[in-house]
Amino acid sequence: MYEKDGEKYFVVDGHTHFWDASPANWVAGQEEYAKGWIECFHAYQSLGPKETHWPIEKFQKYDEETMMYDLFDAGHVDVAIFQPTNLRQWYREGFNTTEVNGALAEKYPGRFVVNTNWDPRDGDPGLKALEERVKRWGCTGAKLYTAEWQGDSRGWSLKDPEAARYLEKCQELGVKNIHVHKGPTIWPLDKDAFDVRDVDYAATNFPGLNFIVEHVGLPRIEDFCFMATQEPNVYAGLSVVIGGLMHARPRFFAKVMGELLFWVGEDKMIFGADYAIWEPKWQVEGFVDWQMPDGEEFADYGKLTVETKKKILGLNAARLYGLDVPEGLGLKAPETVEAVGVPSP
C-alpha cells in the first residue's frame, strides 16, 4: 500500500508480464526474430532511470522471486493484471502465456488478475480453446495483439468478420475488458497493424465491451483522443505513457497527459507499469509527485488532484474488474444535494 503525504493509494498495475525470451525458448530458424524482439523491448527499458536498467540476460528471463519483489514488495502494487502475448512463431513455449501466468496467480491468491488472449485467425478451434481458458482461469479480460505474425500473415484487424465472432464469444463468456495493443512498434512487427482506427469500429459494434487501448495509440495520440472521446466504452491504457515518457521525455509526457485528461477524462485512464520493461516503483512514486508544469505551453491543461491520481493508479481498473477496494481507500461519494421543490400550479 503506497502512502504519501497522508494519502493512501490503492495501486492496480493494469499491464504486467511474466515472459521467457531466453535462447532456449527460441524456435529453430526464427532466432533472428526472437532475438530482435527481446532486444527491441530491452532498448525501451533505457527510457527509465539508469539505476533500473537490467542486463539483457536478466531481461530475457527473470525469475518469480524477482517479479514478486519488484511488483509487491518494492513496487507499491496491490493487484497486477496479467496481459499475455503468445508469439509462438518465434518462441517454442510462447513468450508470455495465459497458462504460465495462471499458474503463478494460483500460487499467490489475490495478487493477480489473469487475462487471456485470442487470435481470430485460429478459427473454430481457437474459439473452443478460448472458452476452455476462460473457464479454467476465470478470465474477465483479454489482450489482443493485432500485429502478431502467423505463418505468412503479418497481422489482423478488429474489422475482420472473424474478429467479430471472437468478440461475440467474449460477450457470451463475460470477458468484458478487451485490451488492445495500439502503440509503439516492436521489431519486426509492422507499424500499420497497430493502427488504432479499427478500435473505433469494434467499440461501436460492441457497446457492452470495454476496449482498453494499451499505449494510447502512440505516436498517434491525436487519432486516439478524438476517437476515444466519442466512444464511451474506450479507455486509455497508460503503459508506455508513464514508463516511456515521464522520465525520458517529460515535456512530451505532460502534453500527452494533458490531451488524455482533456479528451478522454480521468475516469477512463488506467495505470500500467508494463513490467518487466519498467519497474512500477519509480513510476508510482513519480506519478504521485508529478504535476502539470506551469508555463504558457501547458496553460490550457488542468492540474491533477489527489483524487485524479487515485483513479488513474488503481480505482478505475478496480471498477472495470470488480476488484474489492480496501475500506478507506476509495473515493468519498459526493454529497447529496437536496432538490428544490417546485410549487404546484
ChimeraX attribute file (.defattr): number of C-alpha atoms within 10 A of each C-alpha:
attribute: neighborCount
match mode: 1-to-1
recipient: residues
	/A:1	13
	/A:2	17
	/A:3	12
	/A:4	10
	/A:5	5
	/A:6	6
	/A:7	12
	/A:8	15
	/A:9	26
	/A:10	24
	/A:11	27
	/A:12	28
	/A:13	29
	/A:14	29
	/A:15	24
	/A:16	26
	/A:17	21
	/A:18	22
	/A:19	22
	/A:20	23
	/A:21	24
	/A:22	19
	/A:23	14
	/A:24	11
	/A:25	18
	/A:26	23
	/A:27	18
	/A:28	13
	/A:29	9
	/A:30	13
	/A:31	15
	/A:32	13
	/A:33	18
	/A:34	25
	/A:35	18
	/A:36	14
	/A:37	18
	/A:38	20
	/A:39	18
	/A:40	14
	/A:41	18
	/A:42	20
	/A:43	12
	/A:44	17
	/A:45	22
	/A:46	17
	/A:47	20
	/A:48	21
	/A:49	15
	/A:50	9
	/A:51	7
	/A:52	14
	/A:53	18
	/A:54	16
	/A:55	8
	/A:56	14
	/A:57	11
	/A:58	11
	/A:59	21
	/A:60	19
	/A:61	16
	/A:62	16
	/A:63	12
	/A:64	11
	/A:65	8
	/A:66	11
	/A:67	18
	/A:68	16
	/A:69	12
	/A:70	19
	/A:71	23
	/A:72	17
	/A:73	14
	/A:74	14
	/A:75	23
	/A:76	24
	/A:77	26
	/A:78	20
	/A:79	21
	/A:80	25
	/A:81	22
	/A:82	28
	/A:83	26
	/A:84	28
	/A:85	21
	/A:86	20
	/A:87	19
	/A:88	19
	/A:89	19
	/A:90	24
	/A:91	24
	/A:92	17
	/A:93	18
	/A:94	22
	/A:95	24
	/A:96	21
	/A:97	23
	/A:98	24
	/A:99	16
	/A:100	16
	/A:101	24
	/A:102	22
	/A:103	12
	/A:104	17
	/A:105	19
	/A:106	13
	/A:107	10
	/A:108	11
	/A:109	9
	/A:110	12
	/A:111	19
	/A:112	22
	/A:113	26
	/A:114	25
	/A:115	26
	/A:116	28
	/A:117	22
	/A:118	21
	/A:119	21
	/A:120	21
	/A:121	15
	/A:122	13
	/A:123	13
	/A:124	13
	/A:125	9
	/A:126	15
	/A:127	17
	/A:128	12
	/A:129	13
	/A:130	22
	/A:131	16
	/A:132	12
	/A:133	17
	/A:134	22
	/A:135	12
	/A:136	11
	/A:137	19
	/A:138	17
	/A:139	24
	/A:140	22
	/A:141	27
	/A:142	25
	/A:143	23
	/A:144	22
	/A:145	22
	/A:146	24
	/A:147	23
	/A:148	22
	/A:149	18
	/A:150	16
	/A:151	7
	/A:152	6
	/A:153	10
	/A:154	14
	/A:155	18
	/A:156	21
	/A:157	20
	/A:158	22
	/A:159	15
	/A:160	13
	/A:161	10
	/A:162	17
	/A:163	19
	/A:164	16
	/A:165	14
	/A:166	20
	/A:167	21
	/A:168	13
	/A:169	16
	/A:170	23
	/A:171	15
	/A:172	11
	/A:173	16
	/A:174	14
	/A:175	22
	/A:176	21
	/A:177	23
	/A:178	25
	/A:179	26
	/A:180	25
	/A:181	23
	/A:182	30
	/A:183	24
	/A:184	17
	/A:185	18
	/A:186	16
	/A:187	16
	/A:188	16
	/A:189	17
	/A:190	16
	/A:191	14
	/A:192	12
	/A:193	20
	/A:194	24
	/A:195	22
	/A:196	24
	/A:197	16
	/A:198	17
	/A:199	23
	/A:200	19
	/A:201	14
	/A:202	19
	/A:203	21
	/A:204	15
	/A:205	13
	/A:206	16
	/A:207	13
	/A:208	12
	/A:209	22
	/A:210	20
	/A:211	27
	/A:212	28
	/A:213	27
	/A:214	29
	/A:215	25
	/A:216	30
	/A:217	23
	/A:218	20
	/A:219	15
	/A:220	15
	/A:221	18
	/A:222	16
	/A:223	15
	/A:224	28
	/A:225	23
	/A:226	14
	/A:227	20
	/A:228	26
	/A:229	17
	/A:230	13
	/A:231	18
	/A:232	15
	/A:233	19
	/A:234	27
	/A:235	29
	/A:236	28
	/A:237	27
	/A:238	26
	/A:239	26
	/A:240	24
	/A:241	25
	/A:242	29
	/A:243	29
	/A:244	24
	/A:245	18
	/A:246	21
	/A:247	16
	/A:248	15
	/A:249	13
	/A:250	14
	/A:251	16
	/A:252	13
	/A:253	19
	/A:254	22
	/A:255	17
	/A:256	21
	/A:257	21
	/A:258	21
	/A:259	18
	/A:260	26
	/A:261	21
	/A:262	15
	/A:263	16
	/A:264	23
	/A:265	19
	/A:266	21
	/A:267	16
	/A:268	22
	/A:269	28
	/A:270	27
	/A:271	31
	/A:272	31
	/A:273	30
	/A:274	25
	/A:275	22
	/A:276	23
	/A:277	25
	/A:278	28
	/A:279	23
	/A:280	27
	/A:281	19
	/A:282	20
	/A:283	24
	/A:284	25
	/A:285	15
	/A:286	15
	/A:287	15
	/A:288	20
	/A:289	11
	/A:290	15
	/A:291	13
	/A:292	17
	/A:293	16
	/A:294	10
	/A:295	8
	/A:296	8
	/A:297	11
	/A:298	15
	/A:299	12
	/A:300	11
	/A:301	19
	/A:302	13
	/A:303	15
	/A:304	16
	/A:305	10
	/A:306	12
	/A:307	15
	/A:308	16
	/A:309	20
	/A:310	21
	/A:311	25
	/A:312	25
	/A:313	25
	/A:314	27
	/A:315	28
	/A:316	22
	/A:317	25
	/A:318	20
	/A:319	13
	/A:320	15
	/A:321	15
	/A:322	10
	/A:323	16
	/A:324	10
	/A:325	16
	/A:326	8
	/A:327	7
	/A:328	10
	/A:329	14
	/A:330	18
	/A:331	12
	/A:332	8
	/A:333	6
	/A:334	6
	/A:335	6
	/A:336	6
	/A:337	6
	/A:338	6
	/A:339	6
	/A:340	6
	/A:341	6
	/A:342	6
	/A:343	5
	/A:344	4
	/A:345	3
